[in-house]
Structures are given as C-alpha cells and as structure tokens.
Amino acid sequence: MSRLHVHLHVRDLEQSIRFYTTLFATEPARRETGYAKWMLDDPKVNFAISVGGEHTGVGHLGIQVDSDDELASVSARAQEAAGAVLIERGARCCYATGNKAWAEDPQGIRWETFHTTGQLDEAGHGAKESFISASDGEHEIESAACCCTAGKNIAEQKAACCA
C-alpha cells in the first residue's frame, strides 16, 4: 500500500502545529526540534512540516511505500515520467532512514518516492550511496551523484557532479 507524502516548509513551527492539529483533529505522530509529522489515515497521507529551507510552502511531494519492491516499481515510473531520478540508498533524513528516488515534474516540483526502513533520534543528513539514474530510450545510464543537496534540482546536481 502507498501513502501520499506532503512536506511543507513553515515560518513558525508552533503556530503551524496548532493549525494542522486542529485541521486534522489529531496530534502529530512525531514531533522534534524544527519538525512535526502526521500519519493520517483519512486521507491516507504522511504530512510533514519543518522550519528552515530557502522558502516557505511546498518543499516536496512524494509517495511512501511499504517495501523496496514497491519502491523499485514506483521509482521506475518516476524515471519514465521525468527522464532521470536521483537514487539515495541508506538515506538519513527527517528523523528516519530509508531508500529514496527523487524526480521533478515539468514545473520543477520535486517528487520523492521512498521506503522508510527505520527511525532516528536526531535529524539525519545524507545517504550511504547516491547516484543519478537516467535512460536514453535504449540504455540505462547511472552516474555518481556526489553533490546531493536538497536545494538543488536533479539537473543541477548532475551538472555539478559531472562537471
């Protein structure tokens, strides 16, 4: 089963927690310094907020899955739709560990497909392995992604890494 994921960047965490707790009629499932997350069943969504970032508003959208097999399937569709995905294995972020693939829609909105494999007691940063996966229509192409920063889109990451 999959779950929609929405991550917003907010100016005031406490004010936003009060708003979303009232809107969703439930307390956050996880609350940390600068971060809160609701795991809602109706609608089925992983809704997270955090302070910081370059802007407020939508940080990224995503699809959370329950297994690496599901992740491979959803990530393949994301690659087909976008042409390339940034793969992160052993990612450590948002107080969790897991495997991810990032794609961008035509407007530049980042989409994260991910499988959470564990929880962290502190905010994690980085991944054990990252690479760009793309297709030229006939061949799969993979290249190292040494510059994986959340503020850069896939094209910028690839250009910076491969320059």
VMD Tcl script that builds the backbone (N, CA, C; Angstrom):
set m [mol new atoms 489]
animate dup $m
set s [atomselect $m all]
$s set {name element resname resid chain x y z} {
  {N N MET 1 A 0.842 -1.167 0.000}
  {CA C MET 1 A 0.000 0.000 0.000}
  {C C MET 1 A 0.890 1.233 0.000}
  {N N SER 2 A 0.468 2.276 -0.658}
  {CA C SER 2 A 1.248 3.503 -0.678}
  {C C SER 2 A 0.473 4.618 0.019}
  {N N ARG 3 A 1.211 5.679 0.328}
  {CA C ARG 3 A 0.643 6.811 1.053}
  {C C ARG 3 A 1.218 8.076 0.422}
  {N N LEU 4 A 0.367 9.068 0.164}
  {CA C LEU 4 A 0.832 10.346 -0.343}
  {C C LEU 4 A 1.666 11.025 0.736}
  {N N HIS 5 A 2.742 11.689 0.325}
  {CA C HIS 5 A 3.600 12.421 1.256}
  {C C HIS 5 A 3.633 13.884 0.825}
  {N N VAL 6 A 3.419 14.778 1.775}
  {CA C VAL 6 A 3.498 16.217 1.548}
  {C C VAL 6 A 4.416 16.784 2.619}
  {N N HIS 7 A 5.412 17.561 2.199}
  {CA C HIS 7 A 6.324 18.201 3.151}
  {C C HIS 7 A 6.304 19.704 2.887}
  {N N LEU 8 A 5.894 20.468 3.900}
  {CA C LEU 8 A 5.849 21.925 3.809}
  {C C LEU 8 A 6.957 22.543 4.644}
  {N N HIS 9 A 7.504 23.646 4.143}
  {CA C HIS 9 A 8.420 24.470 4.923}
  {C C HIS 9 A 7.579 25.594 5.522}
  {N N VAL 10 A 7.701 25.797 6.825}
  {CA C VAL 10 A 6.883 26.786 7.535}
  {C C VAL 10 A 7.763 27.813 8.238}
  {N N ARG 11 A 7.181 28.993 8.498}
  {CA C ARG 11 A 7.914 30.046 9.211}
  {C C ARG 11 A 7.910 29.815 10.718}
  {N N ASP 12 A 6.765 29.431 11.257}
  {CA C ASP 12 A 6.597 29.297 12.700}
  {C C ASP 12 A 6.072 27.891 12.992}
  {N N LEU 13 A 6.919 27.037 13.544}
  {CA C LEU 13 A 6.555 25.644 13.776}
  {C C LEU 13 A 5.387 25.508 14.753}
  {N N GLU 14 A 5.440 26.186 15.886}
  {CA C GLU 14 A 4.389 26.039 16.899}
  {C C GLU 14 A 3.033 26.502 16.364}
  {N N GLN 15 A 3.016 27.622 15.686}
  {CA C GLN 15 A 1.772 28.121 15.100}
  {C C GLN 15 A 1.235 27.123 14.066}
  {N N SER 16 A 2.115 26.565 13.269}
  {CA C SER 16 A 1.707 25.602 12.243}
  {C C SER 16 A 1.234 24.296 12.871}
  {N N ILE 17 A 1.885 23.850 13.940}
  {CA C ILE 17 A 1.443 22.632 14.632}
  {C C ILE 17 A 0.028 22.834 15.176}
  {N N ARG 18 A -0.236 23.983 15.773}
  {CA C ARG 18 A -1.593 24.256 16.274}
  {C C ARG 18 A -2.606 24.219 15.128}
  {N N PHE 19 A -2.275 24.855 14.010}
  {CA C PHE 19 A -3.187 24.890 12.873}
  {C C PHE 19 A -3.478 23.485 12.354}
  {N N TYR 20 A -2.433 22.710 12.067}
  {CA C TYR 20 A -2.637 21.388 11.468}
  {C C TYR 20 A -3.213 20.377 12.462}
  {N N THR 21 A -2.902 20.526 13.753}
  {CA C THR 21 A -3.513 19.657 14.762}
  {C C THR 21 A -5.027 19.883 14.797}
  {N N THR 22 A -5.432 21.120 14.708}
  {CA C THR 22 A -6.867 21.430 14.669}
  {C C THR 22 A -7.488 20.960 13.356}
  {N N LEU 23 A -6.849 21.259 12.245}
  {CA C LEU 23 A -7.372 20.867 10.937}
  {C C LEU 23 A -7.539 19.353 10.821}
  {N N PHE 24 A -6.531 18.591 11.267}
  {CA C PHE 24 A -6.562 17.133 11.143}
  {C C PHE 24 A -7.245 16.447 12.331}
  {N N ALA 25 A -7.566 17.210 13.384}
  {CA C ALA 25 A -8.210 16.687 14.597}
  {C C ALA 25 A -7.379 15.595 15.265}
  {N N THR 26 A -6.062 15.749 15.211}
  {CA C THR 26 A -5.161 14.807 15.877}
  {C C THR 26 A -3.797 15.459 16.069}
  {N N GLU 27 A -3.112 15.019 17.118}
  {CA C GLU 27 A -1.753 15.494 17.398}
  {C C GLU 27 A -0.766 14.886 16.403}
  {N N PRO 28 A 0.403 15.508 16.233}
  {CA C PRO 28 A 1.422 14.910 15.357}
  {C C PRO 28 A 1.849 13.532 15.864}
  {N N ALA 29 A 2.143 12.630 14.940}
  {CA C ALA 29 A 2.666 11.307 15.295}
  {C C ALA 29 A 4.122 11.424 15.728}
  {N N ARG 30 A 4.821 12.440 15.225}
  {CA C ARG 30 A 6.227 12.675 15.565}
  {C C ARG 30 A 6.436 14.176 15.666}
  {N N ARG 31 A 7.131 14.581 16.731}
  {CA C ARG 31 A 7.421 15.997 16.939}
  {C C ARG 31 A 8.849 16.121 17.426}
  {N N GLU 32 A 9.648 16.876 16.701}
  {CA C GLU 32 A 11.060 17.073 17.033}
  {C C GLU 32 A 11.390 18.551 16.890}
  {N N THR 33 A 12.599 18.927 17.231}
  {CA C THR 33 A 13.040 20.301 17.068}
  {C C THR 33 A 12.970 20.678 15.591}
  {N N GLY 34 A 12.150 21.668 15.274}
  {CA C GLY 34 A 12.044 22.149 13.903}
  {C C GLY 34 A 11.257 21.250 12.964}
  {N N TYR 35 A 10.532 20.250 13.491}
  {CA C TYR 35 A 9.887 19.251 12.629}
  {C C TYR 35 A 8.666 18.641 13.315}
  {N N ALA 36 A 7.639 18.353 12.518}
  {CA C ALA 36 A 6.471 17.600 13.005}
  {C C ALA 36 A 5.896 16.808 11.843}
  {N N LYS 37 A 5.279 15.648 12.167}
  {CA C LYS 37 A 4.716 14.791 11.126}
  {C C LYS 37 A 3.423 14.164 11.620}
  {N N TRP 38 A 2.423 14.148 10.751}
  {CA C TRP 38 A 1.157 13.467 10.992}
  {C C TRP 38 A 1.060 12.309 10.014}
  {N N MET 39 A 0.720 11.116 10.494}
  {CA C MET 39 A 0.484 9.951 9.642}
  {C C MET 39 A -1.027 9.728 9.623}
  {N N LEU 40 A -1.673 10.320 8.651}
  {CA C LEU 40 A -3.135 10.320 8.595}
  {C C LEU 40 A -3.656 9.126 7.809}
  {N N ASP 41 A -4.820 8.629 8.224}
  {CA C ASP 41 A -5.467 7.526 7.512}
  {C C ASP 41 A -6.623 7.988 6.641}
  {N N ASP 42 A -7.145 9.185 6.912}
  {CA C ASP 42 A -8.255 9.686 6.108}
  {C C ASP 42 A -8.100 11.181 5.928}
  {N N PRO 43 A -7.483 11.632 4.839}
  {CA C PRO 43 A -6.955 10.848 3.725}
  {C C PRO 43 A -5.624 10.209 4.106}
  {N N LYS 44 A -5.240 9.172 3.403}
  {CA C LYS 44 A -4.005 8.437 3.684}
  {C C LYS 44 A -2.819 9.286 3.218}
  {N N VAL 45 A -2.210 9.984 4.167}
  {CA C VAL 45 A -1.124 10.903 3.820}
  {C C VAL 45 A -0.118 10.990 4.967}
  {N N ASN 46 A 1.154 11.086 4.598}
  {CA C ASN 46 A 2.256 11.384 5.505}
  {C C ASN 46 A 2.499 12.876 5.318}
  {N N PHE 47 A 2.047 13.695 6.262}
  {CA C PHE 47 A 2.112 15.143 6.160}
  {C C PHE 47 A 3.156 15.653 7.135}
  {N N ALA 48 A 4.213 16.273 6.623}
  {CA C ALA 48 A 5.305 16.752 7.474}
  {C C ALA 48 A 5.524 18.240 7.270}
  {N N ILE 49 A 5.972 18.908 8.336}
  {CA C ILE 49 A 6.347 20.314 8.257}
  {C C ILE 49 A 7.707 20.487 8.917}
  {N N SER 50 A 8.448 21.475 8.456}
  {CA C SER 50 A 9.733 21.793 9.079}
  {C C SER 50 A 10.043 23.264 8.879}
  {N N VAL 51 A 10.852 23.799 9.765}
  {CA C VAL 51 A 11.305 25.184 9.629}
  {C C VAL 51 A 12.617 25.161 8.857}
  {N N GLY 52 A 12.926 26.306 8.282}
  {CA C GLY 52 A 14.164 26.399 7.514}
  {C C GLY 52 A 13.892 26.237 6.039}
  {N N GLY 53 A 14.951 26.065 5.296}
  {CA C GLY 53 A 14.801 25.966 3.858}
  {C C GLY 53 A 14.847 27.336 3.219}
  {N N GLU 54 A 14.935 27.342 1.906}
  {CA C GLU 54 A 15.059 28.592 1.166}
  {C C GLU 54 A 13.746 29.344 1.056}
  {N N HIS 55 A 12.626 28.664 1.210}
  {CA C HIS 55 A 11.323 29.290 1.056}
  {C C HIS 55 A 10.306 28.589 1.952}
  {N N THR 56 A 9.144 29.223 2.121}
  {CA C THR 56 A 8.051 28.559 2.809}
  {C C THR 56 A 7.101 28.014 1.752}
  {N N GLY 57 A 6.285 27.067 2.136}
  {CA C GLY 57 A 5.343 26.446 1.202}
  {C C GLY 57 A 5.749 25.015 0.925}
  {N N VAL 58 A 5.328 24.512 -0.214}
  {CA C VAL 58 A 5.587 23.118 -0.562}
  {C C VAL 58 A 7.091 22.891 -0.709}
  {N N GLY 59 A 7.631 22.001 0.119}
  {CA C GLY 59 A 9.031 21.609 -0.006}
  {C C GLY 59 A 9.164 20.540 -1.067}
  {N N HIS 60 A 8.313 19.518 -0.958}
  {CA C HIS 60 A 8.246 18.459 -1.967}
  {C C HIS 60 A 7.007 17.618 -1.725}
  {N N LEU 61 A 6.649 16.840 -2.714}
  {CA C LEU 61 A 5.556 15.877 -2.624}
  {C C LEU 61 A 6.161 14.496 -2.775}
  {N N GLY 62 A 5.423 13.469 -2.426}
  {CA C GLY 62 A 6.009 12.140 -2.549}
  {C C GLY 62 A 5.003 11.026 -2.440}
  {N N ILE 63 A 5.535 9.826 -2.620}
  {CA C ILE 63 A 4.772 8.595 -2.460}
  {C C ILE 63 A 5.580 7.684 -1.552}
  {N N GLN 64 A 5.019 7.350 -0.398}
  {CA C GLN 64 A 5.659 6.455 0.557}
  {C C GLN 64 A 5.115 5.050 0.320}
  {N N VAL 65 A 6.015 4.070 0.239}
  {CA C VAL 65 A 5.620 2.677 0.001}
  {C C VAL 65 A 6.093 1.804 1.155}
  {N N ASP 66 A 5.618 0.555 1.164}
  {CA C ASP 66 A 5.894 -0.352 2.276}
  {C C ASP 66 A 7.046 -1.320 2.048}
  {N N SER 67 A 7.623 -1.342 0.838}
  {CA C SER 67 A 8.703 -2.296 0.578}
  {C C SER 67 A 9.636 -1.762 -0.513}
  {N N ASP 68 A 10.835 -2.324 -0.573}
  {CA C ASP 68 A 11.770 -1.931 -1.623}
  {C C ASP 68 A 11.298 -2.401 -2.998}
  {N N ASP 69 A 10.527 -3.486 -3.075}
  {CA C ASP 69 A 9.959 -3.916 -4.360}
  {C C ASP 69 A 8.979 -2.869 -4.885}
  {N N GLU 70 A 8.099 -2.372 -4.002}
  {CA C GLU 70 A 7.179 -1.307 -4.393}
  {C C GLU 70 A 7.953 -0.048 -4.781}
  {N N LEU 71 A 9.030 0.247 -4.043}
  {CA C LEU 71 A 9.845 1.416 -4.338}
  {C C LEU 71 A 10.443 1.307 -5.737}
  {N N ALA 72 A 10.946 0.140 -6.092}
  {CA C ALA 72 A 11.527 -0.048 -7.420}
  {C C ALA 72 A 10.488 0.225 -8.506}
  {N N SER 73 A 9.278 -0.241 -8.301}
  {CA C SER 73 A 8.208 -0.046 -9.284}
  {C C SER 73 A 7.816 1.423 -9.417}
  {N N VAL 74 A 7.573 2.088 -8.287}
  {CA C VAL 74 A 7.163 3.492 -8.316}
  {C C VAL 74 A 8.309 4.364 -8.833}
  {N N SER 75 A 9.542 4.060 -8.443}
  {CA C SER 75 A 10.692 4.836 -8.896}
  {C C SER 75 A 10.915 4.677 -10.395}
  {N N ALA 76 A 10.663 3.487 -10.922}
  {CA C ALA 76 A 10.785 3.266 -12.371}
  {C C ALA 76 A 9.768 4.134 -13.118}
  {N N ARG 77 A 8.561 4.240 -12.586}
  {CA C ARG 77 A 7.564 5.111 -13.213}
  {C C ARG 77 A 7.988 6.576 -13.131}
  {N N ALA 78 A 8.568 6.971 -12.000}
  {CA C ALA 78 A 9.040 8.348 -11.846}
  {C C ALA 78 A 10.144 8.636 -12.862}
  {N N GLN 79 A 11.048 7.676 -13.054}
  {CA C GLN 79 A 12.123 7.859 -14.033}
  {C C GLN 79 A 11.554 7.945 -15.441}
  {N N GLU 80 A 10.579 7.106 -15.751}
  {CA C GLU 80 A 9.953 7.148 -17.073}
  {C C GLU 80 A 9.275 8.503 -17.302}
  {N N ALA 81 A 8.636 9.034 -16.270}
  {CA C ALA 81 A 7.945 10.311 -16.389}
  {C C ALA 81 A 8.922 11.481 -16.499}
  {N N ALA 82 A 10.002 11.451 -15.707}
  {CA C ALA 82 A 10.914 12.592 -15.624}
  {C C ALA 82 A 12.160 12.453 -16.490}
  {N N GLY 83 A 12.513 11.236 -16.881}
  {CA C GLY 83 A 13.732 11.023 -17.651}
  {C C GLY 83 A 14.927 10.667 -16.795}
  {N N ALA 84 A 14.935 11.115 -15.544}
  {CA C ALA 84 A 16.045 10.814 -14.632}
  {C C ALA 84 A 15.543 10.884 -13.199}
  {N N VAL 85 A 16.165 10.107 -12.334}
  {CA C VAL 85 A 15.888 10.173 -10.905}
  {C C VAL 85 A 17.200 10.164 -10.145}
  {N N LEU 86 A 17.185 10.793 -8.995}
  {CA C LEU 86 A 18.312 10.737 -8.069}
  {C C LEU 86 A 17.991 9.633 -7.085}
  {N N ILE 87 A 18.806 8.586 -7.042}
  {CA C ILE 87 A 18.610 7.448 -6.151}
  {C C ILE 87 A 19.437 7.671 -4.892}
  {N N GLU 88 A 18.834 7.459 -3.741}
  {CA C GLU 88 A 19.545 7.510 -2.463}
  {C C GLU 88 A 19.275 6.217 -1.714}
  {N N ARG 89 A 20.321 5.463 -1.473}
  {CA C ARG 89 A 20.208 4.239 -0.662}
  {C C ARG 89 A 20.817 4.519 0.703}
  {N N GLY 90 A 20.129 4.065 1.737}
  {CA C GLY 90 A 20.610 4.319 3.093}
  {C C GLY 90 A 20.505 5.785 3.467}
  {N N ALA 91 A 19.467 6.465 2.973}
  {CA C ALA 91 A 19.279 7.885 3.271}
  {C C ALA 91 A 18.937 8.070 4.743}
  {N N ARG 92 A 19.423 9.167 5.312}
  {CA C ARG 92 A 19.166 9.523 6.703}
  {C C ARG 92 A 18.628 10.949 6.705}
  {N N CYS 93 A 17.301 11.085 6.802}
  {CA C CYS 93 A 16.730 12.432 6.867}
  {C C CYS 93 A 15.358 12.377 7.515}
  {N N CYS 94 A 14.900 13.538 7.978}
  {CA C CYS 94 A 13.576 13.666 8.603}
  {C C CYS 94 A 13.370 12.631 9.711}
  {N N TYR 95 A 14.401 12.397 10.511}
  {CA C TYR 95 A 14.323 11.501 11.659}
  {C C TYR 95 A 14.022 10.058 11.255}
  {N N ALA 96 A 14.437 9.685 10.044}
  {CA C ALA 96 A 14.191 8.323 9.560}
  {C C ALA 96 A 15.322 7.885 8.632}
  {N N THR 97 A 15.423 6.578 8.446}
  {CA C THR 97 A 16.339 6.008 7.454}
  {C C THR 97 A 15.504 5.322 6.384}
  {N N GLY 98 A 16.065 5.220 5.190}
  {CA C GLY 98 A 15.330 4.554 4.125}
  {C C GLY 98 A 16.014 4.684 2.788}
  {N N ASN 99 A 15.328 4.208 1.780}
  {CA C ASN 99 A 15.787 4.284 0.399}
  {C C ASN 99 A 14.831 5.188 -0.360}
  {N N LYS 100 A 15.381 5.994 -1.307}
  {CA C LYS 100 A 14.589 7.018 -1.972}
  {C C LYS 100 A 14.971 7.147 -3.434}
  {N N ALA 101 A 14.050 7.718 -4.189}
  {CA C ALA 101 A 14.335 8.193 -5.543}
  {C C ALA 101 A 13.624 9.531 -5.691}
  {N N TRP 102 A 14.320 10.511 -6.278}
  {CA C TRP 102 A 13.786 11.855 -6.450}
  {C C TRP 102 A 13.637 12.149 -7.939}
  {N N ALA 103 A 12.498 12.717 -8.321}
  {CA C ALA 103 A 12.251 13.143 -9.696}
  {C C ALA 103 A 11.652 14.548 -9.645}
  {N N GLU 104 A 11.613 15.204 -10.796}
  {CA C GLU 104 A 10.985 16.516 -10.880}
  {C C GLU 104 A 9.916 16.510 -11.945}
  {N N ASP 105 A 8.798 17.184 -11.632}
  {CA C ASP 105 A 7.757 17.322 -12.645}
  {C C ASP 105 A 8.119 18.489 -13.564}
  {N N PRO 106 A 7.356 18.724 -14.630}
  {CA C PRO 106 A 7.699 19.794 -15.577}
  {C C PRO 106 A 7.753 21.197 -14.969}
  {N N GLN 107 A 7.118 21.415 -13.804}
  {CA C GLN 107 A 7.168 22.719 -13.147}
  {C C GLN 107 A 8.352 22.849 -12.198}
  {N N GLY 108 A 9.106 21.778 -12.022}
  {CA C GLY 108 A 10.232 21.805 -11.102}
  {C C GLY 108 A 9.880 21.373 -9.693}
  {N N ILE 109 A 8.666 20.850 -9.480}
  {CA C ILE 109 A 8.287 20.355 -8.150}
  {C C ILE 109 A 8.950 18.998 -7.935}
  {N N ARG 110 A 9.660 18.881 -6.814}
  {CA C ARG 110 A 10.357 17.631 -6.505}
  {C C ARG 110 A 9.384 16.600 -5.961}
  {N N TRP 111 A 9.488 15.368 -6.477}
  {CA C TRP 111 A 8.704 14.218 -6.024}
  {C C TRP 111 A 9.652 13.188 -5.445}
  {N N GLU 112 A 9.379 12.768 -4.238}
  {CA C GLU 112 A 10.179 11.771 -3.540}
  {C C GLU 112 A 9.386 10.467 -3.492}
  {N N THR 113 A 9.981 9.383 -3.978}
  {CA C THR 113 A 9.411 8.060 -3.748}
  {C C THR 113 A 10.320 7.409 -2.714}
  {N N PHE 114 A 9.735 6.806 -1.667}
  {CA C PHE 114 A 10.609 6.319 -0.596}
  {C C PHE 114 A 10.002 5.172 0.190}
  {N N HIS 115 A 10.910 4.380 0.777}
  {CA C HIS 115 A 10.564 3.292 1.695}
  {C C HIS 115 A 11.333 3.549 2.980}
  {N N THR 116 A 10.627 3.795 4.065}
  {CA C THR 116 A 11.250 4.039 5.364}
  {C C THR 116 A 11.626 2.704 5.992}
  {N N THR 117 A 12.888 2.587 6.414}
  {CA C THR 117 A 13.370 1.331 6.990}
  {C C THR 117 A 13.651 1.422 8.483}
  {N N GLY 118 A 13.693 2.642 9.034}
  {CA C GLY 118 A 13.959 2.790 10.457}
  {C C GLY 118 A 13.756 4.225 10.906}
  {N N GLN 119 A 13.855 4.435 12.200}
  {CA C GLN 119 A 13.684 5.755 12.794}
  {C C GLN 119 A 15.008 6.236 13.384}
  {N N LEU 120 A 15.197 7.547 13.423}
  {CA C LEU 120 A 16.377 8.160 14.024}
  {C C LEU 120 A 15.958 9.035 15.198}
  {N N ASP 121 A 16.830 9.155 16.178}
  {CA C ASP 121 A 16.565 10.025 17.319}
  {C C ASP 121 A 16.947 11.469 17.035}
  {N N GLU 122 A 17.682 11.695 15.943}
  {CA C GLU 122 A 18.075 13.050 15.565}
  {C C GLU 122 A 17.928 13.195 14.057}
  {N N ALA 123 A 17.886 14.435 13.610}
  {CA C ALA 123 A 17.753 14.694 12.172}
  {C C ALA 123 A 18.985 14.156 11.461}
  {N N GLY 124 A 18.786 13.333 10.474}
  {CA C GLY 124 A 19.905 12.776 9.723}
  {C C GLY 124 A 20.162 13.567 8.459}
  {N N HIS 125 A 21.354 13.431 7.911}
  {CA C HIS 125 A 21.724 14.127 6.686}
  {C C HIS 125 A 22.538 13.174 5.823}
  {N N GLY 126 A 22.170 13.064 4.566}
  {CA C GLY 126 A 22.962 12.296 3.613}
  {C C GLY 126 A 22.480 10.877 3.419}
  {N N ALA 127 A 23.197 10.175 2.555}
  {CA C ALA 127 A 22.875 8.799 2.211}
  {C C ALA 127 A 24.171 8.019 2.064}
  {N N LYS 128 A 24.095 6.702 2.272}
  {CA C LYS 128 A 25.272 5.858 2.101}
  {C C LYS 128 A 25.704 5.813 0.640}
  {N N GLU 129 A 24.721 5.827 -0.267}
  {CA C GLU 129 A 25.011 5.728 -1.697}
  {C C GLU 129 A 24.013 6.593 -2.457}
  {N N SER 130 A 24.503 7.422 -3.374}
  {CA C SER 130 A 23.642 8.263 -4.195}
  {C C SER 130 A 24.130 8.235 -5.628}
  {N N PHE 131 A 23.202 8.165 -6.558}
  {CA C PHE 131 A 23.567 8.233 -7.971}
  {C C PHE 131 A 22.374 8.672 -8.802}
  {N N ILE 132 A 22.657 9.201 -9.976}
  {CA C ILE 132 A 21.636 9.602 -10.928}
  {C C ILE 132 A 21.362 8.413 -11.837}
  {N N SER 133 A 20.094 8.063 -11.994}
  {CA C SER 133 A 19.693 7.012 -12.919}
  {C C SER 133 A 18.870 7.658 -14.016}
  {N N ALA 134 A 19.253 7.427 -15.268}
  {CA C ALA 134 A 18.553 8.018 -16.407}
  {C C ALA 134 A 18.490 6.998 -17.526}
  {N N SER 135 A 17.719 7.315 -18.538}
  {CA C SER 135 A 17.595 6.441 -19.695}
  {C C SER 135 A 17.665 7.290 -20.948}
  {N N ASP 136 A 18.372 6.801 -21.954}
  {CA C ASP 136 A 18.403 7.495 -23.239}
  {C C ASP 136 A 17.397 6.883 -24.206}
  {N N GLY 137 A 16.480 6.090 -23.685}
  {CA C GLY 137 A 15.483 5.427 -24.512}
  {C C GLY 137 A 15.840 3.991 -24.826}
  {N N GLU 138 A 17.131 3.701 -24.848}
  {CA C GLU 138 A 17.592 2.344 -25.136}
  {C C GLU 138 A 18.415 1.753 -24.008}
  {N N HIS 139 A 19.125 2.604 -23.263}
  {CA C HIS 139 A 20.049 2.135 -22.234}
  {C C HIS 139 A 19.795 2.840 -20.912}
  {N N GLU 140 A 20.000 2.104 -19.833}
  {CA C GLU 140 A 20.011 2.706 -18.510}
  {C C GLU 140 A 21.382 3.339 -18.304}
  {N N ILE 141 A 21.399 4.535 -17.766}
  {CA C ILE 141 A 22.652 5.250 -17.527}
  {C C ILE 141 A 22.685 5.616 -16.050}
  {N N GLU 142 A 23.758 5.259 -15.371}
  {CA C GLU 142 A 23.911 5.631 -13.972}
  {C C GLU 142 A 25.211 6.391 -13.811}
  {N N SER 143 A 25.181 7.448 -13.014}
  {CA C SER 143 A 26.401 8.204 -12.747}
  {C C SER 143 A 26.398 8.629 -11.292}
  {N N ALA 144 A 27.574 8.811 -10.739}
  {CA C ALA 144 A 27.710 9.212 -9.338}
  {C C ALA 144 A 27.032 10.548 -9.103}
  {N N ALA 145 A 26.451 10.711 -7.952}
  {CA C ALA 145 A 25.833 11.976 -7.556}
  {C C ALA 145 A 26.518 12.433 -6.282}
  {N N CYS 146 A 27.676 13.057 -6.440}
  {CA C CYS 146 A 28.480 13.424 -5.276}
  {C C CYS 146 A 28.022 14.717 -4.628}
  {N N CYS 147 A 27.106 15.417 -5.235}
  {CA C CYS 147 A 26.711 16.740 -4.741}
  {C C CYS 147 A 25.246 16.769 -4.359}
  {N N CYS 148 A 24.797 15.823 -3.617}
  {CA C CYS 148 A 23.375 15.684 -3.325}
  {C C CYS 148 A 22.949 16.663 -2.245}
  {N N THR 149 A 22.466 17.805 -2.653}
  {CA C THR 149 A 21.947 18.770 -1.700}
  {C C THR 149 A 20.484 18.995 -1.990}
  {N N ALA 150 A 19.698 19.091 -0.949}
  {CA C ALA 150 A 18.246 19.185 -1.099}
  {C C ALA 150 A 17.813 20.412 -1.884}
  {N N GLY 151 A 18.592 21.483 -1.884}
  {CA C GLY 151 A 18.192 22.695 -2.572}
  {C C GLY 151 A 18.424 22.675 -4.062}
  {N N LYS 152 A 19.126 21.685 -4.566}
  {CA C LYS 152 A 19.425 21.621 -5.988}
  {C C LYS 152 A 18.503 20.639 -6.681}
  {N N ASN 153 A 18.096 20.990 -7.916}
  {CA C ASN 153 A 17.291 20.042 -8.665}
  {C C ASN 153 A 18.206 18.988 -9.286}
  {N N ILE 154 A 17.623 17.967 -9.871}
  {CA C ILE 154 A 18.398 16.850 -10.399}
  {C C ILE 154 A 19.385 17.307 -11.473}
  {N N ALA 155 A 18.952 18.175 -12.371}
  {CA C ALA 155 A 19.845 18.656 -13.430}
  {C C ALA 155 A 21.032 19.411 -12.835}
  {N N GLU 156 A 20.789 20.265 -11.822}
  {CA C GLU 156 A 21.880 20.992 -11.173}
  {C C GLU 156 A 22.835 20.045 -10.464}
  {N N GLN 157 A 22.295 19.017 -9.779}
  {CA C GLN 157 A 23.129 18.061 -9.087}
  {C C GLN 157 A 24.006 17.316 -10.089}
  {N N LYS 158 A 23.396 16.854 -11.173}
  {CA C LYS 158 A 24.147 16.101 -12.170}
  {C C LYS 158 A 25.220 16.971 -12.803}
  {N N ALA 159 A 24.877 18.224 -13.145}
  {CA C ALA 159 A 25.847 19.120 -13.765}
  {C C ALA 159 A 27.004 19.411 -12.812}
  {N N ALA 160 A 26.685 19.650 -11.538}
  {CA C ALA 160 A 27.728 19.948 -10.549}
  {C C ALA 160 A 28.627 18.751 -10.321}
  {N N CYS 161 A 28.039 17.557 -10.294}
  {CA C CYS 161 A 28.807 16.358 -10.029}
  {C C CYS 161 A 29.639 15.946 -11.234}
  {N N CYS 162 A 29.122 16.168 -12.376}
  {CA C CYS 162 A 29.778 15.661 -13.598}
  {C C CYS 162 A 30.630 16.717 -14.273}
  {N N ALA 163 A 30.711 17.937 -13.718}
  {CA C ALA 163 A 31.485 18.988 -14.356}
  {C C ALA 163 A 32.961 18.696 -14.256}
}
mol reanalyze $m
mol bondsrecalc $m
mol representation Tube
mol addrep $m
